Amino acid sequence: MNYAAPIAISHLPRENSGYWEFPVLHVRGGTSTGLILWTRAAPQPVELREELLRHLMGLPLQGDQPVSRQITGLGRGHPTNNKVFFADMTTNAAGDPQIITTFAQMASGKSDIDWSVNCGNMSAALPLWAIEQQFLPRELNGNGEVELYNTNTKAAMTARVALDGDGFTATQIPGVDGAFPGVDLFLANPVGAKTGKALPTGSPSDRFANFVVSCVDVAVPMVICRASDFGKTGTEPIAELAKDQTFFTALKSLWVQAGLKMELRNRSGNLMTADELANSETVPKVCIVGPPVNGGHISTRYFTPQTGHDTMAVTGGCCLAAACLIPGTVAHQIARNLPALGAAPTEVQVDIENPAGILSATIEGQQIGDVTKINRAAYKRSAQVLLRGYMPIYRASAALKQALKEAALQRA
């Protein structure tokens, strides 16, 4: 089947009352909001794309404005509301549908645009965009799945949309009030993201003095600690934990010792030193876990590692969920009411209690003898189309006007 997107008038810029108007889909994906734009309707030169984004999001056309409310555009102050995907349909090597994306991250009051990252939250809205714009049927590829390839990071993931009659299966996620269309985002090759192994130390658990921890690398390397070893439950307010210097000093000592044993490396490829690990803002992640108290399978409080997280990061959630299914880990010992993996590939949803509610992660894995194989890891997000329509570009440069005119000629 050819999934190449057809050209429709509603997908292209149009001239109206002397101004050019650009078609936008305003969406929410996870806990982020922003726009999805059809790549073929947009200018190709990056400088014109950036000008278009500044108009659409209400950013200064040049330089910085320290105080900006973005009242001339659709952006809204916080970085989580200043995101835009350029998207198009194609097919992958297997002939299956693929949404190819380029992501732009903006900041209020700044004209500069960051093209170096992707957004996992906003990615959840991409399948809805493809269906909404009739680039894909509601059934997607027969199994509700479509591959997402991001040009910023040169990485792919798979999105799965669940259908419910003529609509979508609704789901709730932490940080969003209410249930909306649910999307599972499967991470490609999640095992050994930084170390090449699910269990970087070679063991499901390690002892450091009076503490037993598990070092697991699925989606992100993480040190999983028993809350009870610190005299905690794993249900404390994150701010309370962050202010407990005795607790945090012990936690830092653990992530440093564990990071050394995991043989984590810095950007230069060298083994990280104890000092580098102690001051790292990114790896390893660390969490304390305890028994569930609100209907989930396990409770946790998560650190990134220097800062306590108000919810639970999705990559960290995938890692903890995988750990819950690996016999011998701290998480496996504490988690409640989870089925064991069998010899055949099986999907298991793990519900992780965190300060904002329950984050659900889906692990596809199998247990072959003593070996736990994690095939795929997904985090559950919800998404919605907020608004569809055209936005007039009142101050477009001559070059941008010409580019929009040329894009509009595709309808001929």
C-alpha positions in Angstrom: 0.0 0.0 0.0 1.2 3.5 -0.8 1.1 5.7 2.3 2.5 8.8 0.5 0.4 11.7 1.6 -2.1 13.1 -0.9 -2.1 16.8 -1.6 -5.3 18.5 -0.4 -6.2 22.1 -0.5 -6.7 22.2 3.2 -3.1 21.1 3.7 -1.6 24.1 1.9 -1.0 27.8 2.5 -3.6 30.1 1.1 -3.9 33.9 0.4 -6.8 35.7 2.1 -7.4 39.5 2.4 -3.9 40.3 1.3 -2.2 38.0 3.8 -0.8 34.5 3.5 -2.4 32.0 5.9 -0.7 28.8 7.0 -2.6 25.6 8.0 -1.9 24.4 11.5 -3.0 21.6 13.8 -2.7 22.6 17.4 -2.3 19.5 19.6 -1.5 18.2 23.0 0.8 15.2 23.3 1.4 13.9 26.8 2.1 17.0 29.0 3.2 19.2 26.1 1.3 21.3 23.6 2.3 22.8 20.2 1.8 22.5 16.5 2.2 19.9 13.8 2.8 21.3 10.4 2.9 19.4 7.1 6.5 19.4 5.9 5.5 19.9 2.2 3.5 23.0 3.0 6.4 24.7 4.7 9.4 26.5 3.2 12.4 24.3 2.8 15.3 26.7 3.6 15.8 26.6 7.4 15.9 30.4 7.8 12.4 30.7 6.3 11.1 27.8 8.4 12.4 29.6 11.5 10.8 32.8 10.4 7.5 30.9 9.9 7.8 29.4 13.4 8.4 32.8 15.0 5.2 34.2 13.4 3.2 31.1 14.4 4.4 30.9 18.0 4.6 34.6 18.8 8.4 34.8 19.2 10.5 37.9 18.4 11.6 38.0 14.8 15.1 38.7 15.9 17.0 38.9 19.1 15.5 38.4 22.6 12.7 39.9 24.5 13.3 39.1 28.2 9.6 39.6 29.1 7.3 38.0 26.6 3.8 36.6 26.8 3.8 35.4 23.2 0.4 37.1 22.7 0.9 37.4 18.9 1.2 33.6 18.4 0.2 30.2 19.6 3.1 29.6 22.0 2.5 30.0 25.7 5.5 30.9 27.8 6.7 27.5 29.2 9.0 25.3 27.1 6.4 22.5 27.2 4.0 24.8 25.2 6.6 25.9 22.7 7.0 22.8 20.5 6.5 22.3 16.8 6.8 19.2 14.6 7.2 19.3 10.8 5.8 15.9 9.7 5.3 14.0 6.5 4.3 10.5 5.4 6.5 7.9 3.7 7.2 4.2 3.9 10.0 2.4 5.7 12.3 -0.3 4.2 9.6 -2.9 5.0 7.0 -1.0 3.1 5.1 -0.1 6.2 3.9 3.5 7.0 6.3 5.9 8.5 5.8 9.4 9.8 9.1 11.3 9.3 9.5 14.2 11.6 11.7 17.2 12.4 11.2 18.8 15.8 11.7 22.5 16.8 12.0 23.5 20.4 11.4 27.2 21.2 11.6 29.3 24.3 9.5 32.3 25.2 11.1 35.6 24.3 13.9 34.1 22.2 14.2 34.1 18.5 16.7 31.2 18.4 15.3 27.8 17.7 16.7 24.4 18.9 16.8 21.7 16.3 18.9 19.2 18.3 16.3 17.3 20.2 13.1 15.3 19.9 10.0 15.4 22.2 8.6 12.1 23.4 5.5 13.7 24.8 4.5 15.6 21.7 5.3 12.5 19.6 2.1 10.9 20.9 0.1 13.4 18.9 1.7 12.4 15.6 -0.6 9.4 14.8 -3.7 11.6 15.5 -2.3 14.2 13.0 -1.9 11.5 10.4 -5.4 10.2 10.9 -6.9 13.7 11.2 -5.3 14.8 7.9 -6.4 11.6 6.2 -2.8 10.6 5.5 -3.5 7.3 7.2 -6.6 5.2 7.9 -7.8 5.0 11.4 -6.7 1.3 11.6 -3.1 2.5 10.7 -1.2 -0.5 9.6 -3.8 -3.1 10.5 -2.4 -3.3 14.1 -2.8 0.3 15.1 1.0 0.9 14.8 3.0 3.4 12.8 6.7 4.0 12.9 7.9 7.5 13.8 11.3 8.5 12.5 12.9 11.7 13.9 15.5 13.5 11.8 16.9 15.5 14.7 18.1 12.4 16.6 18.2 9.9 13.7 16.1 7.5 15.9 12.8 5.7 15.4 10.0 4.7 17.7 6.7 3.0 17.1 3.3 4.5 18.1 0.3 2.3 18.7 -3.2 3.8 18.9 -6.0 1.8 20.4 -9.4 2.0 18.8 -12.8 1.8 20.5 -15.6 1.5 18.0 -15.6 4.7 15.9 -13.4 6.5 18.4 -10.2 5.9 20.3 -9.6 4.1 23.6 -9.2 6.7 26.3 -6.5 6.7 28.9 -5.4 8.9 31.8 -1.8 9.9 32.5 -0.2 11.8 35.3 -0.3 15.6 34.8 -3.4 15.6 32.6 -6.9 16.0 34.0 -9.2 13.5 32.4 -9.1 10.6 29.9 -8.2 11.2 26.2 -7.1 9.1 23.2 -4.3 6.8 24.4 -1.1 6.2 22.5 1.7 3.7 23.4 5.1 4.9 22.3 7.5 2.0 21.9 11.2 2.8 22.2 13.4 1.1 19.6 16.2 -1.1 21.0 15.7 0.0 24.6 18.1 -2.4 26.3 21.6 -1.1 27.1 20.9 2.5 26.1 24.3 3.6 27.6 26.1 0.4 28.6 25.0 -2.2 26.1 23.5 -4.5 28.8 20.2 -4.6 30.7 22.1 -5.4 33.8 25.4 -3.4 33.5 27.0 -4.9 36.6 26.2 -8.5 35.5 23.9 -9.0 38.5 20.3 -8.1 39.2 21.3 -6.6 42.5 24.4 -5.3 44.2 25.2 -4.5 47.8 26.9 -1.2 48.8 27.5 -1.2 52.6 24.0 -1.5 54.1 22.1 -0.8 50.8 21.0 -3.3 48.2 20.3 -1.7 44.8 19.7 -2.8 41.2 21.5 -1.2 38.3 19.4 -1.5 35.2 19.8 0.0 31.7 16.6 -0.1 29.7 15.9 3.2 27.9 18.2 4.9 30.5 20.7 3.7 33.1 19.1 3.8 36.5 20.0 2.9 40.1 16.9 1.4 41.8 17.0 1.5 45.6 14.8 0.1 48.4 13.0 3.0 50.1 13.0 1.0 53.3 16.8 1.0 53.4 16.6 4.7 54.0 13.8 4.5 56.5 11.4 5.7 53.8 8.2 4.3 52.1 8.6 5.6 48.5 5.4 7.6 49.0 6.9 10.8 50.6 6.4 14.2 49.0 9.4 14.8 46.7 10.1 18.2 48.2 10.4 16.6 51.6 12.9 14.0 50.4 14.9 16.7 48.6 15.3 18.7 51.8 16.4 15.6 53.8 20.2 16.1 53.7 20.9 12.8 55.4 18.8 10.9 52.8 20.1 12.8 49.8 23.8 12.4 50.9 23.3 8.6 51.2 21.4 8.6 47.8 24.3 10.4 46.1 26.9 8.1 47.5 24.9 5.2 46.1 24.5 6.5 42.6 28.2 7.3 42.5 29.3 3.9 43.7 26.8 2.2 41.4 27.7 4.4 38.4 31.4 3.4 38.8 30.4 -0.3 38.9 28.1 0.2 35.8 31.1 1.7 34.0 29.2 4.7 32.7 31.0 6.9 30.3 31.1 10.6 29.7 30.6 12.4 26.3 34.2 11.8 25.4 33.8 8.1 25.8 35.9 7.9 28.9 34.8 6.2 32.1 33.2 8.7 34.4 35.0 9.5 37.6 33.4 9.6 41.0 33.5 13.4 40.9 31.8 13.5 37.5 29.1 11.1 38.7 28.6 13.1 41.9 28.0 16.3 39.8 26.2 14.7 36.8 22.8 16.1 35.9 21.8 13.3 33.6 23.2 9.8 34.5 22.6 7.6 36.2 19.0 8.3 37.1 18.1 7.0 40.6 14.9 6.1 42.3 13.6 4.7 45.6 10.8 2.1 45.4 8.2 0.8 47.8 5.1 -1.3 47.8 2.1 0.2 46.0 -0.6 2.0 48.0 -3.0 3.3 45.3 -3.8 0.5 43.0 -0.5 0.4 41.0 2.2 -2.3 41.0 5.0 -0.4 42.7 5.5 3.1 44.1 8.5 5.3 43.5 10.2 8.6 43.9 12.6 9.5 41.1 15.7 11.7 40.8 17.4 12.9 37.7 19.7 12.6 39.7 20.4 16.0 41.3 16.8 17.0 41.4 13.6 15.2 42.5 11.1 14.7 39.8 7.5 15.9 40.4 6.2 12.9 38.4 8.1 10.2 36.7 10.1 10.6 33.5 8.9 8.3 30.7 12.3 6.7 30.0 12.8 6.2 33.7 9.4 4.6 33.9 10.2 2.2 31.1 13.4 1.2 32.9 11.7 0.7 36.3 8.9 -1.3 34.6 11.4 -3.6 32.9 13.2 -4.0 36.3 9.9 -5.1 37.8 9.9 -8.1 35.4 13.5 -9.2 35.9 13.8 -11.8 38.7 16.3 -10.8 41.4 16.0 -7.1 41.1 15.0 -4.8 43.9 11.9 -3.8 41.9 10.9 -7.4 41.1 11.0 -8.2 44.9 8.9 -5.2 45.8 6.4 -5.0 42.9 3.0 -6.6 43.6 0.5 -8.6 41.4 2.5 -8.7 38.2 2.5 -11.8 36.0 5.8 -13.5 35.3 7.2 -13.4 31.8 7.0 -16.8 29.9 9.0 -18.3 27.1 6.9 -16.7 24.4 7.0 -12.9 23.9 4.4 -11.3 26.2 3.3 -7.8 26.8 2.9 -6.7 30.4 1.6 -3.3 31.6 3.3 -2.0 34.7 1.5 0.7 36.7 4.0 2.9 38.6 2.7 5.1 41.4 4.4 8.5 41.5 3.6 11.9 43.0 1.3 12.9 40.1 -0.6 9.6 39.9 0.1 6.5 37.9 2.4 6.2 34.9 1.8 3.1 32.8 4.6 1.4 30.9 4.3 -1.6 28.7 7.1 -4.1 28.4 7.2 -6.8 25.8 9.6 -9.5 27.0 10.2 -13.2 27.6 11.9 -15.4 30.2 14.1 -18.0 28.6 15.6 -20.0 31.5 17.6 -17.6 33.6 17.7 -15.0 31.0 15.1 -12.2 30.8 14.9 -10.7 27.3 13.3 -7.3 26.9 12.1 -6.9 23.3 10.3 -3.6 23.5 9.4 -0.9 26.1 6.6 1.6 25.7 5.2 4.4 27.8 1.6 5.3 27.7 0.6 8.9 26.8 -2.6 10.5 25.8 -3.1 13.0 23.0 -5.7 15.3 21.6 -6.3 17.6 18.7 -7.0 21.0 20.3 -7.7 23.1 17.2 -7.4 22.9 13.4 -7.3 25.8 11.0 -5.3 28.6 9.4 -3.2 31.3 11.0 -2.6 34.6 9.1 1.0 35.6 8.8 0.7 39.4 9.1 4.4 40.4 9.0 5.8 37.9 6.6 9.0 38.8 4.8 9.0 39.0 1.0 11.0 35.7 0.9 8.5 34.0 3.1 5.6 35.2 1.1 7.2 33.8 -2.0 7.9 30.5 -0.4 4.2 30.2 0.8 3.0 31.1 -2.7 5.2 28.4 -4.2 3.9 25.8 -1.7 0.3 26.8 -2.5 0.9 26.0 -6.2 1.1 22.3 -5.3 -2.7 22.3 -5.4 -2.7 23.0 -9.2 
